[in-house]
Amino acid sequence: MSEPAVGAVIVNHINELEAALRYAHSTMEPMLEKAVANVMEEKRHELGWAGEAPADFDETQWLAPEEWRMDGAVANDDFYLSLSPIRKLLSNTSIL
């Protein structure tokens, strides 16, 4: 399909495309975030790592093996791999 033809299809179906994008962001994105958080949490437990994998990707996702903690370090020292904010990374990807 030529570029002008693609442009015409987009213009003719802009309402449907916008509705699909809203649905993807409002419904599908939270479901995906929850599924990813569940996989991260399962893997974290399986590996015996410390960390948190909240389903709300506006919060920090972090995980690390305990061996990464330095001797004498206090419990809240930063010794982990942080995946925050994942939502910002996801929102920078465009399907259009």
Biopython code that builds the backbone (N, CA, C, O; Angstrom):
import numpy as np
from Bio.PDB.StructureBuilder import StructureBuilder

atoms = [
    (1, "MET", "N", (0.854, -1.167, 0.000)),
    (1, "MET", "CA", (0.000, 0.000, 0.000)),
    (1, "MET", "C", (0.907, 1.240, 0.000)),
    (1, "MET", "O", (1.881, 1.300, 0.750)),
    (2, "SER", "N", (0.583, 2.214, -0.834)),
    (2, "SER", "CA", (1.405, 3.421, -0.942)),
    (2, "SER", "C", (1.188, 4.316, 0.277)),
    (2, "SER", "O", (0.189, 4.184, 0.985)),
    (3, "GLU", "N", (2.131, 5.226, 0.515)),
    (3, "GLU", "CA", (2.024, 6.137, 1.654)),
    (3, "GLU", "C", (0.754, 6.988, 1.610)),
    (3, "GLU", "O", (0.090, 7.121, 2.638)),
    (4, "PRO", "N", (0.392, 7.568, 0.469)),
    (4, "PRO", "CA", (-0.857, 8.333, 0.440)),
    (4, "PRO", "C", (-2.072, 7.472, 0.791)),
    (4, "PRO", "O", (-2.996, 7.935, 1.461)),
    (5, "ALA", "N", (-2.065, 6.212, 0.333)),
    (5, "ALA", "CA", (-3.176, 5.312, 0.651)),
    (5, "ALA", "C", (-3.213, 5.003, 2.153)),
    (5, "ALA", "O", (-4.288, 4.952, 2.752)),
    (6, "VAL", "N", (-2.053, 4.798, 2.750)),
    (6, "VAL", "CA", (-1.976, 4.546, 4.192)),
    (6, "VAL", "C", (-2.477, 5.766, 4.951)),
    (6, "VAL", "O", (-3.237, 5.632, 5.910)),
    (7, "GLY", "N", (-2.058, 6.951, 4.529)),
    (7, "GLY", "CA", (-2.513, 8.182, 5.160)),
    (7, "GLY", "C", (-4.022, 8.320, 5.098)),
    (7, "GLY", "O", (-4.652, 8.736, 6.070)),
    (8, "ALA", "N", (-4.596, 7.977, 3.973)),
    (8, "ALA", "CA", (-6.047, 8.053, 3.814)),
    (8, "ALA", "C", (-6.752, 7.074, 4.747)),
    (8, "ALA", "O", (-7.785, 7.406, 5.328)),
    (9, "VAL", "N", (-6.205, 5.878, 4.895)),
    (9, "VAL", "CA", (-6.795, 4.887, 5.806)),
    (9, "VAL", "C", (-6.747, 5.409, 7.237)),
    (9, "VAL", "O", (-7.723, 5.287, 7.978)),
    (10, "ILE", "N", (-5.616, 5.990, 7.628)),
    (10, "ILE", "CA", (-5.477, 6.535, 8.986)),
    (10, "ILE", "C", (-6.505, 7.634, 9.210)),
    (10, "ILE", "O", (-7.198, 7.631, 10.227)),
    (11, "VAL", "N", (-6.615, 8.567, 8.284)),
    (11, "VAL", "CA", (-7.569, 9.666, 8.418)),
    (11, "VAL", "C", (-8.998, 9.131, 8.500)),
    (11, "VAL", "O", (-9.789, 9.591, 9.324)),
    (12, "ASN", "N", (-9.323, 8.170, 7.654)),
    (12, "ASN", "CA", (-10.681, 7.615, 7.638)),
    (12, "ASN", "C", (-11.022, 6.835, 8.907)),
    (12, "ASN", "O", (-12.194, 6.705, 9.263)),
    (13, "HIS", "N", (-9.999, 6.315, 9.588)),
    (13, "HIS", "CA", (-10.241, 5.458, 10.755)),
    (13, "HIS", "C", (-9.600, 6.019, 12.023)),
    (13, "HIS", "O", (-9.313, 5.262, 12.950)),
    (14, "ILE", "N", (-9.373, 7.315, 12.079)),
    (14, "ILE", "CA", (-8.683, 7.917, 13.217)),
    (14, "ILE", "C", (-9.417, 7.675, 14.525)),
    (14, "ILE", "O", (-8.771, 7.453, 15.549)),
    (15, "ASN", "N", (-10.746, 7.711, 14.526)),
    (15, "ASN", "CA", (-11.497, 7.476, 15.762)),
    (15, "ASN", "C", (-11.267, 6.062, 16.288)),
    (15, "ASN", "O", (-11.076, 5.869, 17.488)),
    (16, "GLU", "N", (-11.285, 5.073, 15.396)),
    (16, "GLU", "CA", (-11.038, 3.699, 15.807)),
    (16, "GLU", "C", (-9.605, 3.522, 16.311)),
    (16, "GLU", "O", (-9.370, 2.820, 17.294)),
    (17, "LEU", "N", (-8.657, 4.158, 15.637)),
    (17, "LEU", "CA", (-7.259, 4.068, 16.071)),
    (17, "LEU", "C", (-7.065, 4.702, 17.445)),
    (17, "LEU", "O", (-6.359, 4.149, 18.288)),
    (18, "GLU", "N", (-7.685, 5.861, 17.678)),
    (18, "GLU", "CA", (-7.582, 6.506, 18.979)),
    (18, "GLU", "C", (-8.248, 5.667, 20.066)),
    (18, "GLU", "O", (-7.724, 5.569, 21.176)),
    (19, "ALA", "N", (-9.396, 5.061, 19.762)),
    (19, "ALA", "CA", (-10.070, 4.195, 20.728)),
    (19, "ALA", "C", (-9.207, 2.974, 21.056)),
    (19, "ALA", "O", (-9.120, 2.561, 22.212)),
    (20, "ALA", "N", (-8.576, 2.407, 20.040)),
    (20, "ALA", "CA", (-7.699, 1.256, 20.253)),
    (20, "ALA", "C", (-6.500, 1.637, 21.124)),
    (20, "ALA", "O", (-6.099, 0.873, 22.001)),
    (21, "LEU", "N", (-5.939, 2.803, 20.883)),
    (21, "LEU", "CA", (-4.805, 3.265, 21.680)),
    (21, "LEU", "C", (-5.213, 3.517, 23.126)),
    (21, "LEU", "O", (-4.485, 3.154, 24.050)),
    (22, "ARG", "N", (-6.383, 4.143, 23.328)),
    (22, "ARG", "CA", (-6.883, 4.364, 24.692)),
    (22, "ARG", "C", (-7.095, 3.031, 25.403)),
    (22, "ARG", "O", (-6.737, 2.885, 26.572)),
    (23, "TYR", "N", (-7.671, 2.065, 24.706)),
    (23, "TYR", "CA", (-7.902, 0.748, 25.280)),
    (23, "TYR", "C", (-6.572, 0.081, 25.646)),
    (23, "TYR", "O", (-6.440, -0.508, 26.719)),
    (24, "ALA", "N", (-5.604, 0.178, 24.758)),
    (24, "ALA", "CA", (-4.295, -0.417, 25.028)),
    (24, "ALA", "C", (-3.668, 0.186, 26.274)),
    (24, "ALA", "O", (-3.113, -0.537, 27.102)),
    (25, "HIS", "N", (-3.750, 1.500, 26.414)),
    (25, "HIS", "CA", (-3.143, 2.162, 27.578)),
    (25, "HIS", "C", (-3.944, 1.952, 28.855)),
    (25, "HIS", "O", (-3.357, 1.733, 29.914)),
    (26, "SER", "N", (-5.260, 2.013, 28.782)),
    (26, "SER", "CA", (-6.066, 1.964, 30.002)),
    (26, "SER", "C", (-6.385, 0.551, 30.468)),
    (26, "SER", "O", (-6.560, 0.332, 31.666)),
    (27, "THR", "N", (-6.466, -0.407, 29.566)),
    (27, "THR", "CA", (-6.877, -1.762, 29.930)),
    (27, "THR", "C", (-5.748, -2.772, 29.763)),
    (27, "THR", "O", (-5.445, -3.530, 30.684)),
    (28, "MET", "N", (-5.135, -2.781, 28.600)),
    (28, "MET", "CA", (-4.126, -3.793, 28.327)),
    (28, "MET", "C", (-2.821, -3.532, 29.076)),
    (28, "MET", "O", (-2.195, -4.476, 29.558)),
    (29, "GLU", "N", (-2.403, -2.282, 29.182)),
    (29, "GLU", "CA", (-1.137, -1.964, 29.845)),
    (29, "GLU", "C", (-1.129, -2.412, 31.310)),
    (29, "GLU", "O", (-0.156, -3.034, 31.738)),
    (30, "PRO", "N", (-2.178, -2.121, 32.099)),
    (30, "PRO", "CA", (-2.175, -2.613, 33.485)),
    (30, "PRO", "C", (-2.149, -4.144, 33.578)),
    (30, "PRO", "O", (-1.516, -4.701, 34.475)),
    (31, "MET", "N", (-2.831, -4.817, 32.657)),
    (31, "MET", "CA", (-2.807, -6.287, 32.663)),
    (31, "MET", "C", (-1.406, -6.798, 32.353)),
    (31, "MET", "O", (-0.944, -7.758, 32.970)),
    (32, "LEU", "N", (-0.732, -6.165, 31.407)),
    (32, "LEU", "CA", (0.634, -6.544, 31.064)),
    (32, "LEU", "C", (1.577, -6.282, 32.237)),
    (32, "LEU", "O", (2.420, -7.119, 32.562)),
    (33, "GLU", "N", (1.433, -5.121, 32.867)),
    (33, "GLU", "CA", (2.268, -4.790, 34.021)),
    (33, "GLU", "C", (2.102, -5.829, 35.125)),
    (33, "GLU", "O", (3.088, -6.268, 35.717)),
    (34, "LYS", "N", (0.860, -6.224, 35.407)),
    (34, "LYS", "CA", (0.597, -7.209, 36.449)),
    (34, "LYS", "C", (1.237, -8.552, 36.095)),
    (34, "LYS", "O", (1.835, -9.204, 36.952)),
    (35, "ALA", "N", (1.111, -8.960, 34.844)),
    (35, "ALA", "CA", (1.694, -10.229, 34.409)),
    (35, "ALA", "C", (3.218, -10.204, 34.517)),
    (35, "ALA", "O", (3.823, -11.176, 34.971)),
    (36, "VAL", "N", (3.836, -9.105, 34.106)),
    (36, "VAL", "CA", (5.297, -8.980, 34.195)),
    (36, "VAL", "C", (5.733, -8.983, 35.660)),
    (36, "VAL", "O", (6.718, -9.631, 36.012)),
    (37, "ALA", "N", (5.009, -8.265, 36.508)),
    (37, "ALA", "CA", (5.340, -8.234, 37.937)),
    (37, "ALA", "C", (5.231, -9.628, 38.547)),
    (37, "ALA", "O", (6.062, -10.006, 39.373)),
    (38, "ASN", "N", (4.219, -10.396, 38.153)),
    (38, "ASN", "CA", (4.067, -11.764, 38.660)),
    (38, "ASN", "C", (5.240, -12.640, 38.251)),
    (38, "ASN", "O", (5.756, -13.408, 39.062)),
    (39, "VAL", "N", (5.665, -12.528, 36.986)),
    (39, "VAL", "CA", (6.809, -13.314, 36.512)),
    (39, "VAL", "C", (8.076, -12.907, 37.262)),
    (39, "VAL", "O", (8.855, -13.763, 37.680)),
    (40, "MET", "N", (8.282, -11.592, 37.432)),
    (40, "MET", "CA", (9.455, -11.114, 38.162)),
    (40, "MET", "C", (9.448, -11.634, 39.594)),
    (40, "MET", "O", (10.479, -12.073, 40.103)),
    (41, "GLU", "N", (8.293, -11.585, 40.239)),
    (41, "GLU", "CA", (8.184, -12.027, 41.632)),
    (41, "GLU", "C", (8.428, -13.536, 41.744)),
    (41, "GLU", "O", (9.124, -13.980, 42.656)),
    (42, "GLU", "N", (7.869, -14.318, 40.837)),
    (42, "GLU", "CA", (8.096, -15.761, 40.837)),
    (42, "GLU", "C", (9.575, -16.082, 40.654)),
    (42, "GLU", "O", (10.129, -16.913, 41.374)),
    (43, "LYS", "N", (10.210, -15.423, 39.692)),
    (43, "LYS", "CA", (11.633, -15.645, 39.423)),
    (43, "LYS", "C", (12.477, -15.220, 40.620)),
    (43, "LYS", "O", (13.436, -15.899, 40.987)),
    (44, "ARG", "N", (12.108, -14.084, 41.225)),
    (44, "ARG", "CA", (12.848, -13.583, 42.386)),
    (44, "ARG", "C", (12.813, -14.610, 43.512)),
    (44, "ARG", "O", (13.844, -14.897, 44.120)),
    (45, "HIS", "N", (11.636, -15.167, 43.794)),
    (45, "HIS", "CA", (11.509, -16.191, 44.835)),
    (45, "HIS", "C", (12.273, -17.454, 44.454)),
    (45, "HIS", "O", (12.946, -18.055, 45.291)),
    (46, "GLU", "N", (12.167, -17.851, 43.204)),
    (46, "GLU", "CA", (12.858, -19.038, 42.714)),
    (46, "GLU", "C", (14.367, -18.923, 42.909)),
    (46, "GLU", "O", (15.031, -19.890, 43.281)),
    (47, "LEU", "N", (14.901, -17.723, 42.654)),
    (47, "LEU", "CA", (16.342, -17.484, 42.771)),
    (47, "LEU", "C", (16.777, -17.150, 44.203)),
    (47, "LEU", "O", (17.969, -17.135, 44.507)),
    (48, "GLY", "N", (15.797, -16.883, 45.080)),
    (48, "GLY", "CA", (16.123, -16.513, 46.449)),
    (48, "GLY", "C", (16.678, -15.103, 46.571)),
    (48, "GLY", "O", (17.447, -14.810, 47.486)),
    (49, "TRP", "N", (16.288, -14.230, 45.649)),
    (49, "TRP", "CA", (16.786, -12.858, 45.652)),
    (49, "TRP", "C", (15.914, -11.960, 46.511)),
    (49, "TRP", "O", (14.756, -12.271, 46.790)),
    (50, "ALA", "N", (16.489, -10.847, 46.921)),
    (50, "ALA", "CA", (15.737, -9.783, 47.572)),
    (50, "ALA", "C", (15.097, -8.940, 46.478)),
    (50, "ALA", "O", (15.552, -8.954, 45.335)),
    (51, "GLY", "N", (14.050, -8.212, 46.823)),
    (51, "GLY", "CA", (13.467, -7.320, 45.830)),
    (51, "GLY", "C", (11.991, -7.078, 46.014)),
    (51, "GLY", "O", (11.352, -7.614, 46.919)),
    (52, "GLU", "N", (11.470, -6.257, 45.133)),
    (52, "GLU", "CA", (10.051, -5.942, 45.099)),
    (52, "GLU", "C", (9.634, -5.819, 43.639)),
    (52, "GLU", "O", (10.353, -5.256, 42.813)),
    (53, "ALA", "N", (8.461, -6.355, 43.343)),
    (53, "ALA", "CA", (7.935, -6.267, 41.981)),
    (53, "ALA", "C", (6.470, -5.846, 42.044)),
    (53, "ALA", "O", (5.580, -6.641, 41.743)),
    (54, "PRO", "N", (6.215, -4.585, 42.437)),
    (54, "PRO", "CA", (4.820, -4.146, 42.497)),
    (54, "PRO", "C", (4.187, -4.133, 41.109)),
    (54, "PRO", "O", (4.853, -3.853, 40.112)),
    (55, "ALA", "N", (2.892, -4.441, 41.059)),
    (55, "ALA", "CA", (2.177, -4.476, 39.777)),
    (55, "ALA", "C", (1.987, -3.083, 39.198)),
    (55, "ALA", "O", (1.743, -2.945, 38.000)),
    (56, "ASP", "N", (2.093, -2.051, 40.024)),
    (56, "ASP", "CA", (1.996, -0.676, 39.553)),
    (56, "ASP", "C", (3.382, -0.239, 39.093)),
    (56, "ASP", "O", (4.275, -0.024, 39.913)),
    (57, "PHE", "N", (3.555, -0.112, 37.801)),
    (57, "PHE", "CA", (4.882, 0.187, 37.258)),
    (57, "PHE", "C", (5.296, 1.638, 37.440)),
    (57, "PHE", "O", (6.362, 2.035, 36.969)),
    (58, "ASP", "N", (4.475, 2.438, 38.116)),
    (58, "ASP", "CA", (4.928, 3.768, 38.518)),
    (58, "ASP", "C", (5.828, 3.656, 39.741)),
    (58, "ASP", "O", (6.533, 4.604, 40.087)),
    (59, "GLU", "N", (5.803, 2.498, 40.393)),
    (59, "GLU", "CA", (6.669, 2.240, 41.540)),
    (59, "GLU", "C", (7.939, 1.554, 41.053)),
    (59, "GLU", "O", (7.996, 1.040, 39.936)),
    (60, "THR", "N", (8.941, 1.556, 41.899)),
    (60, "THR", "CA", (10.233, 0.964, 41.534)),
    (60, "THR", "C", (10.176, -0.555, 41.577)),
    (60, "THR", "O", (9.725, -1.145, 42.558)),
    (61, "GLN", "N", (10.635, -1.172, 40.512)),
    (61, "GLN", "CA", (10.828, -2.618, 40.442)),
    (61, "GLN", "C", (12.302, -2.853, 40.742)),
    (61, "GLN", "O", (13.162, -2.273, 40.079)),
    (62, "TRP", "N", (12.607, -3.681, 41.715)),
    (62, "TRP", "CA", (14.020, -3.936, 41.988)),
    (62, "TRP", "C", (14.238, -5.378, 42.436)),
    (62, "TRP", "O", (13.355, -6.005, 43.022)),
    (63, "LEU", "N", (15.426, -5.883, 42.148)),
    (63, "LEU", "CA", (15.790, -7.221, 42.556)),
    (63, "LEU", "C", (17.303, -7.350, 42.568)),
    (63, "LEU", "O", (18.013, -6.652, 41.844)),
    (64, "ALA", "N", (17.781, -8.266, 43.415)),
    (64, "ALA", "CA", (19.221, -8.495, 43.510)),
    (64, "ALA", "C", (19.485, -9.732, 44.349)),
    (64, "ALA", "O", (18.729, -10.034, 45.272)),
    (65, "PRO", "N", (20.556, -10.450, 44.029)),
    (65, "PRO", "CA", (20.961, -11.541, 44.913)),
    (65, "PRO", "C", (21.544, -10.938, 46.198)),
    (65, "PRO", "O", (22.154, -9.869, 46.169)),
    (66, "GLU", "N", (21.353, -11.626, 47.310)),
    (66, "GLU", "CA", (21.874, -11.122, 48.592)),
    (66, "GLU", "C", (23.391, -10.956, 48.557)),
    (66, "GLU", "O", (23.947, -10.141, 49.293)),
    (67, "GLU", "N", (24.063, -11.734, 47.695)),
    (67, "GLU", "CA", (25.530, -11.640, 47.621)),
    (67, "GLU", "C", (26.002, -10.261, 47.171)),
    (67, "GLU", "O", (27.154, -9.892, 47.400)),
    (68, "TRP", "N", (25.125, -9.507, 46.539)),
    (68, "TRP", "CA", (25.495, -8.161, 46.099)),
    (68, "TRP", "C", (25.601, -7.183, 47.265)),
    (68, "TRP", "O", (26.226, -6.129, 47.146)),
    (69, "ARG", "N", (24.985, -7.537, 48.395)),
    (69, "ARG", "CA", (25.033, -6.647, 49.559)),
    (69, "ARG", "C", (26.452, -6.680, 50.133)),
    (69, "ARG", "O", (27.036, -7.748, 50.319)),
    (70, "MET", "N", (26.988, -5.501, 50.407)),
    (70, "MET", "CA", (28.341, -5.405, 50.934)),
    (70, "MET", "C", (28.345, -5.776, 52.407)),
    (70, "MET", "O", (27.369, -5.530, 53.117)),
    (71, "ASP", "N", (29.444, -6.370, 52.870)),
    (71, "ASP", "CA", (29.578, -6.709, 54.283)),
    (71, "ASP", "C", (29.396, -5.465, 55.134)),
    (71, "ASP", "O", (29.969, -4.416, 54.838)),
    (72, "GLY", "N", (28.604, -5.576, 56.184)),
    (72, "GLY", "CA", (28.376, -4.458, 57.088)),
    (72, "GLY", "C", (27.380, -3.429, 56.586)),
    (72, "GLY", "O", (27.143, -2.426, 57.258)),
    (73, "ALA", "N", (26.795, -3.653, 55.424)),
    (73, "ALA", "CA", (25.839, -2.694, 54.864)),
    (73, "ALA", "C", (24.523, -2.766, 55.631)),
    (73, "ALA", "O", (24.102, -3.831, 56.082)),
    (74, "VAL", "N", (23.894, -1.620, 55.765)),
    (74, "VAL", "CA", (22.588, -1.597, 56.418)),
    (74, "VAL", "C", (21.534, -2.103, 55.440)),
    (74, "VAL", "O", (21.760, -2.126, 54.230)),
    (75, "ALA", "N", (20.387, -2.506, 55.969)),
    (75, "ALA", "CA", (19.349, -3.163, 55.158)),
    (75, "ALA", "C", (18.848, -2.318, 53.997)),
    (75, "ALA", "O", (18.450, -2.876, 52.975)),
    (76, "ASN", "N", (18.853, -1.000, 54.113)),
    (76, "ASN", "CA", (18.287, -0.174, 53.041)),
    (76, "ASN", "C", (19.338, 0.367, 52.069)),
    (76, "ASN", "O", (19.047, 1.270, 51.284)),
    (77, "ASP", "N", (20.550, -0.176, 52.114)),
    (77, "ASP", "CA", (21.565, 0.255, 51.148)),
    (77, "ASP", "C", (21.154, -0.148, 49.741)),
    (77, "ASP", "O", (20.495, -1.168, 49.534)),
    (78, "ASP", "N", (21.553, 0.667, 48.789)),
    (78, "ASP", "CA", (21.263, 0.362, 47.394)),
    (78, "ASP", "C", (22.260, -0.684, 46.889)),
    (78, "ASP", "O", (23.443, -0.394, 46.716)),
    (79, "PHE", "N", (21.774, -1.881, 46.661)),
    (79, "PHE", "CA", (22.628, -2.961, 46.164)),
    (79, "PHE", "C", (21.945, -3.730, 45.054)),
    (79, "PHE", "O", (22.296, -4.880, 44.793)),
    (80, "TYR", "N", (20.988, -3.123, 44.403)),
    (80, "TYR", "CA", (20.101, -3.859, 43.522)),
    (80, "TYR", "C", (20.082, -3.308, 42.109)),
    (80, "TYR", "O", (20.581, -2.218, 41.827)),
    (81, "LEU", "N", (19.490, -4.099, 41.240)),
    (81, "LEU", "CA", (19.192, -3.682, 39.876)),
    (81, "LEU", "C", (17.799, -3.082, 39.897)),
    (81, "LEU", "O", (16.835, -3.769, 40.232)),
    (82, "SER", "N", (17.681, -1.823, 39.548)),
    (82, "SER", "CA", (16.394, -1.128, 39.587)),
    (82, "SER", "C", (15.836, -0.984, 38.184)),
    (82, "SER", "O", (16.548, -0.601, 37.255)),
    (83, "LEU", "N", (14.561, -1.293, 38.042)),
    (83, "LEU", "CA", (13.879, -1.170, 36.764)),
    (83, "LEU", "C", (12.795, -0.111, 36.907)),
    (83, "LEU", "O", (11.606, -0.401, 36.774)),
    (84, "SER", "N", (13.215, 1.102, 37.176)),
    (84, "SER", "CA", (12.239, 2.146, 37.457)),
    (84, "SER", "C", (12.573, 3.382, 36.656)),
    (84, "SER", "O", (13.753, 3.685, 36.478)),
    (85, "PRO", "N", (11.628, 4.077, 36.186)),
    (85, "PRO", "CA", (10.223, 3.686, 36.062)),
    (85, "PRO", "C", (9.998, 2.960, 34.746)),
    (85, "PRO", "O", (10.274, 3.509, 33.679)),
    (86, "ILE", "N", (9.507, 1.750, 34.811)),
    (86, "ILE", "CA", (9.251, 0.960, 33.615)),
    (86, "ILE", "C", (8.161, 1.610, 32.777)),
    (86, "ILE", "O", (8.227, 1.594, 31.548)),
    (87, "ARG", "N", (7.160, 2.182, 33.437)),
    (87, "ARG", "CA", (6.058, 2.810, 32.696)),
    (87, "ARG", "C", (6.596, 3.900, 31.770)),
    (87, "ARG", "O", (6.108, 4.057, 30.651)),
    (88, "LYS", "N", (7.601, 4.657, 32.231)),
    (88, "LYS", "CA", (8.164, 5.714, 31.394)),
    (88, "LYS", "C", (8.817, 5.119, 30.157)),
    (88, "LYS", "O", (8.692, 5.663, 29.060)),
    (89, "LEU", "N", (9.514, 3.999, 30.333)),
    (89, "LEU", "CA", (10.121, 3.333, 29.181)),
    (89, "LEU", "C", (9.048, 2.841, 28.222)),
    (89, "LEU", "O", (9.172, 2.992, 27.007)),
    (90, "LEU", "N", (7.979, 2.244, 28.783)),
    (90, "LEU", "CA", (6.904, 1.736, 27.935)),
    (90, "LEU", "C", (6.183, 2.868, 27.206)),
    (90, "LEU", "O", (5.786, 2.719, 26.051)),
    (91, "SER", "N", (6.016, 4.006, 27.892)),
    (91, "SER", "CA", (5.272, 5.103, 27.273)),
    (91, "SER", "C", (6.080, 5.777, 26.166)),
    (91, "SER", "O", (5.519, 6.491, 25.335)),
    (92, "ASN", "N", (7.390, 5.554, 26.152)),
    (92, "ASN", "CA", (8.207, 6.153, 25.095)),
    (92, "ASN", "C", (8.165, 5.325, 23.819)),
    (92, "ASN", "O", (8.694, 5.748, 22.791)),
    (93, "THR", "N", (7.546, 4.153, 23.871)),
    (93, "THR", "CA", (7.402, 3.343, 22.660)),
    (93, "THR", "C", (6.087, 3.700, 21.994)),
    (93, "THR", "O", (5.054, 3.832, 22.651)),
    (94, "SER", "N", (6.140, 3.850, 20.731)),
    (94, "SER", "CA", (4.954, 4.253, 19.995)),
    (94, "SER", "C", (4.572, 3.182, 19.000)),
    (94, "SER", "O", (5.430, 2.625, 18.314)),
    (95, "ILE", "N", (3.270, 2.892, 18.919)),
    (95, "ILE", "CA", (2.837, 1.909, 17.941)),
    (95, "ILE", "C", (2.455, 2.572, 16.625)),
    (95, "ILE", "O", (2.237, 1.894, 15.621)),
    (96, "LEU", "N", (2.375, 3.883, 16.633)),
    (96, "LEU", "CA", (2.015, 4.593, 15.399)),
    (96, "LEU", "C", (3.230, 5.181, 14.735)),
    (96, "LEU", "O", (3.115, 5.814, 13.685)),
]
sb = StructureBuilder()
sb.init_structure("model")
sb.init_model(0)
sb.init_chain("A")
sb.init_seg("    ")
for serial, (resi, resn, name, xyz) in enumerate(atoms, 1):
    if name == "N":
        sb.init_residue(resn, " ", resi, " ")
    sb.init_atom(name, np.array(xyz, "f"), 0.0, 1.0, " ", f" {name:<3s}", serial, name[0])
structure = sb.get_structure()
